């Protein structure tokens, strides 16, 4: 599930590629005093992810932009929609917007037998823990988690995003349903790397770090109802880590049979 917010720029502004922490702040503001407020300080994946305000380019007053927020929790989205509707001034750092419209969406990868393509709208953050360096023949001069890069091969990338989605499945899906690692078959049929890139990120106020991210296209063929649920969960919570900062947001870009 997700909500779509239509925005327009209230004045000329340069596009801020470091919007993540600022937009996250508005979302947590919308969740204050709700049943989701306590999740802010929990060390676990959060039940939401969001797009960048797109298209990501400099703006003139009146230019239109779109923002998507996704979650497996309908009531969480209702809190955010209510906040954006009640207070239509949305300032994302130095990018000032007015919220014109908020509408619900329910994207679905399709029934078993459906094929399609998912594409990352924002960069995916995958970090390889140091206790797996030997397993993947990663030779680095530090003992901190290593950002995934193409030279690390696809195996650690696939392993980490599946393990991460497993964790989200345990948190936000019923216990009796099998997670991605409990079933046979891969999450995706094909992985097309679009690019890797490094950006400055402010994970917490006053601390800036440089993170290495990657953008992808993923081909899929829905095997059964479990696989459909896993792919739709990825649409709702994102792939990889730190989705509550807007990383790992994905869209269906091709949908066929």
C-alpha positions as CSV (number, residue, x, y, z in Angstrom):
1,X,0.0,0.0,0.0
2,X,1.1,3.5,-0.6
3,X,-0.1,7.1,-0.8
4,X,0.7,9.5,-3.7
5,X,1.1,13.2,-2.9
6,X,1.0,15.8,-5.7
7,X,3.1,18.8,-4.9
8,X,4.0,22.1,-6.4
9,X,7.0,24.2,-5.6
10,X,6.2,27.4,-3.6
11,X,9.3,29.2,-5.0
12,X,12.3,28.6,-7.2
13,X,14.7,26.1,-5.5
14,X,17.7,24.0,-6.3
15,X,17.1,20.3,-5.9
16,X,18.5,18.9,-2.6
17,X,19.9,15.4,-3.1
18,X,20.5,15.2,0.6
19,X,16.8,15.4,1.4
20,X,16.6,12.0,3.2
21,X,16.9,13.1,6.9
22,X,14.7,16.2,6.3
23,X,11.8,14.2,4.7
24,X,12.1,11.5,7.3
25,X,11.6,14.2,10.0
26,X,8.3,15.2,8.5
27,X,7.1,11.6,8.4
28,X,8.0,11.0,12.1
29,X,6.2,14.3,12.9
30,X,3.1,12.8,11.3
31,X,3.4,9.7,13.4
32,X,3.8,11.5,16.8
33,X,1.3,10.3,19.4
34,X,0.3,7.4,17.2
35,X,0.9,3.7,17.9
36,X,4.0,4.0,15.6
37,X,5.7,6.8,17.5
38,X,7.7,4.3,19.7
39,X,9.2,2.7,16.7
40,X,11.4,5.8,16.2
41,X,13.9,4.6,18.8
42,X,13.6,0.8,18.0
43,X,16.7,-0.8,16.5
44,X,14.7,-2.6,13.8
45,X,13.5,-2.0,10.2
46,X,10.7,0.5,10.1
47,X,7.4,-0.2,8.4
48,X,7.7,2.5,5.7
49,X,9.7,3.7,2.8
50,X,9.3,6.7,0.5
51,X,10.4,8.0,-2.9
52,X,12.4,11.1,-3.5
53,X,10.3,14.1,-4.6
54,X,10.5,13.4,-8.3
55,X,11.5,14.3,-10.9
56,X,14.8,15.2,-9.1
57,X,15.8,18.5,-10.8
58,X,15.9,22.2,-9.9
59,X,12.5,23.8,-9.6
60,X,10.8,27.1,-10.6
61,X,7.8,28.3,-8.6
62,X,4.7,26.3,-9.5
63,X,6.6,23.3,-10.9
64,X,5.0,20.0,-10.0
65,X,6.6,17.1,-8.1
66,X,5.3,13.8,-6.8
67,X,6.1,12.0,-3.6
68,X,5.2,8.4,-2.7
69,X,5.1,6.8,0.7
70,X,4.7,3.1,1.1
71,X,3.9,0.8,4.1
72,X,2.3,-2.6,4.9
73,X,0.4,-0.8,7.6
74,X,-2.7,1.0,6.3
75,X,-3.2,2.9,9.5
76,X,0.4,4.3,9.3
77,X,-0.3,5.7,5.9
78,X,-3.6,7.2,7.1
79,X,-1.7,9.1,9.8
80,X,0.7,10.5,7.2
81,X,-2.1,11.3,4.7
82,X,-4.0,13.1,7.4
83,X,-0.9,15.2,8.4
84,X,-0.1,16.1,4.8
85,X,-3.8,17.1,4.2
86,X,-4.0,19.1,7.5
87,X,-0.7,20.9,7.0
88,X,-0.2,21.3,3.3
89,X,3.1,23.2,3.7
90,X,5.9,20.6,3.1
91,X,9.4,21.9,3.5
92,X,12.1,19.4,2.7
93,X,15.2,21.4,3.6
94,X,15.4,24.3,1.2
95,X,12.8,22.8,-1.1
96,X,9.4,24.4,-0.2
97,X,6.3,22.6,-1.5
98,X,2.5,22.8,-1.2
99,X,0.6,19.5,-1.0
100,X,-2.1,19.7,-3.6
101,X,-3.6,16.2,-3.4
102,X,-3.1,13.0,-1.5
103,X,-4.5,9.7,-2.9
104,X,-4.2,6.0,-2.0
105,X,-2.6,3.4,-4.3
106,X,-2.4,-0.4,-4.1
107,X,0.3,-1.7,-6.4
108,X,0.5,-5.4,-6.8
109,X,3.0,-7.6,-8.7
110,X,0.2,-9.8,-9.9
111,X,-1.3,-13.2,-9.6
112,X,0.9,-16.4,-9.9
113,X,2.2,-16.6,-13.5
114,X,2.6,-12.8,-13.9
115,X,5.9,-11.5,-15.1
116,X,7.3,-8.0,-14.7
117,X,10.1,-5.7,-13.8
118,X,10.8,-3.7,-10.6
119,X,13.1,-0.7,-10.6
120,X,14.6,1.1,-7.7
121,X,13.5,4.7,-7.5
122,X,16.1,5.4,-4.8
123,X,19.5,3.8,-4.1
124,X,19.7,0.5,-2.3
125,X,21.9,0.3,0.8
126,X,23.5,-3.1,1.3
127,X,26.3,-3.6,3.9
128,X,28.2,-6.8,4.3
129,X,28.9,-7.7,8.0
130,X,32.5,-8.3,8.8
131,X,31.9,-11.9,10.0
132,X,31.0,-12.8,6.4
133,X,34.1,-11.3,4.8
134,X,35.9,-14.6,4.6
135,X,32.9,-16.3,3.1
136,X,32.8,-13.8,0.3
137,X,36.6,-13.4,-0.1
138,X,36.4,-9.7,0.8
139,X,39.9,-8.4,1.7
140,X,39.6,-4.9,3.3
141,X,41.7,-3.1,5.9
142,X,38.8,-2.5,8.4
143,X,36.5,-4.5,10.6
144,X,33.3,-2.5,10.0
145,X,30.5,-3.4,7.6
146,X,31.5,-3.1,4.0
147,X,29.2,-1.3,1.5
148,X,28.4,-3.6,-1.4
149,X,30.1,-2.8,-4.6
150,X,30.1,-4.8,-7.9
151,X,33.5,-6.2,-7.3
152,X,32.0,-8.1,-4.3
153,X,29.9,-10.2,-6.8
154,X,26.2,-10.8,-6.7
155,X,26.1,-13.5,-4.0
156,X,26.4,-11.2,-1.0
157,X,24.0,-8.7,-2.5
158,X,21.3,-11.4,-3.0
159,X,22.0,-12.9,0.4
160,X,21.8,-9.6,2.3
161,X,18.6,-8.3,0.6
162,X,16.8,-11.6,1.2
163,X,17.9,-11.7,4.9
164,X,16.8,-8.2,5.3
165,X,13.4,-8.9,3.7
166,X,13.1,-12.0,6.0
167,X,13.5,-9.7,9.0
168,X,10.8,-7.4,7.8
169,X,8.5,-10.3,7.0
170,X,8.9,-11.6,10.6
171,X,8.1,-8.1,11.9
172,X,5.1,-7.1,9.7
173,X,3.6,-10.3,8.4
174,X,1.6,-13.0,10.3
175,X,3.8,-15.6,12.0
176,X,2.3,-18.6,10.3
177,X,3.2,-17.3,6.8
178,X,6.6,-18.4,5.3
179,X,9.2,-15.8,4.7
180,X,11.5,-15.4,1.6
181,X,14.1,-17.8,2.9
182,X,11.5,-20.5,3.9
183,X,10.5,-21.2,0.3
184,X,12.3,-22.6,-2.7
185,X,13.2,-20.2,-5.5
186,X,14.9,-16.8,-5.8
187,X,13.2,-13.5,-5.1
188,X,14.0,-12.2,-8.5
189,X,14.7,-13.9,-11.9
190,X,17.2,-11.3,-13.1
191,X,19.3,-8.5,-11.6
192,X,20.4,-5.6,-13.8
193,X,22.7,-3.2,-12.1
194,X,22.1,0.4,-13.4
195,X,24.8,2.1,-11.4
196,X,26.6,2.4,-8.1
197,X,27.2,5.8,-6.6
198,X,28.3,7.5,-3.3
199,X,26.4,10.3,-1.6
200,X,26.6,12.2,1.7
201,X,24.0,11.1,4.2
202,X,23.0,12.5,7.6
203,X,21.8,9.4,9.4
204,X,21.3,11.4,12.6
205,X,21.4,15.1,13.3
206,X,24.9,16.5,13.3
207,X,26.6,13.4,11.8
208,X,27.4,13.1,8.1
209,X,28.7,10.0,6.4
210,X,29.4,8.9,2.8
211,X,27.4,5.8,1.8
212,X,27.7,3.7,-1.3
213,X,24.4,2.8,-3.0
214,X,23.2,1.0,-6.1
215,X,20.3,1.2,-8.5
216,X,18.7,-1.8,-10.1
217,X,16.2,-3.4,-12.4
218,X,14.8,-6.7,-11.2
219,X,12.9,-9.2,-13.4
220,X,10.3,-11.4,-11.7
221,X,7.9,-14.2,-12.4
222,X,5.3,-14.7,-9.6
223,X,5.6,-18.4,-8.7
224,X,2.8,-18.7,-6.1
225,X,0.9,-16.7,-3.5
226,X,3.9,-16.8,-1.1
227,X,6.2,-15.3,-3.7
228,X,3.6,-12.7,-4.6
229,X,3.4,-11.7,-0.9
230,X,7.2,-11.4,-0.7
231,X,7.4,-9.2,-3.7
232,X,4.6,-7.0,-2.6
233,X,6.2,-6.6,0.8
234,X,9.3,-5.4,-0.9
235,X,7.1,-2.7,-2.6
236,X,5.7,-1.8,0.8
237,X,8.9,-1.6,2.9
238,X,11.7,-1.3,0.4
239,X,14.9,-3.4,-0.3
240,X,18.1,-3.3,1.7
241,X,18.7,-1.1,4.8
242,X,17.6,2.2,6.1
243,X,14.4,2.4,4.3
244,X,13.1,5.0,6.8
245,X,15.6,7.3,5.2
246,X,14.1,6.7,1.8
247,X,16.6,4.1,0.5
248,X,15.5,1.0,-1.4
249,X,12.2,2.4,-2.7
250,X,11.0,0.3,-5.7
251,X,8.3,0.6,-8.4
252,X,6.7,-1.7,-10.9
253,X,7.9,-0.5,-14.3
254,X,6.8,-3.4,-16.5
255,X,3.8,-5.6,-15.8
256,X,2.8,-8.4,-18.2
257,X,1.8,-12.0,-18.4
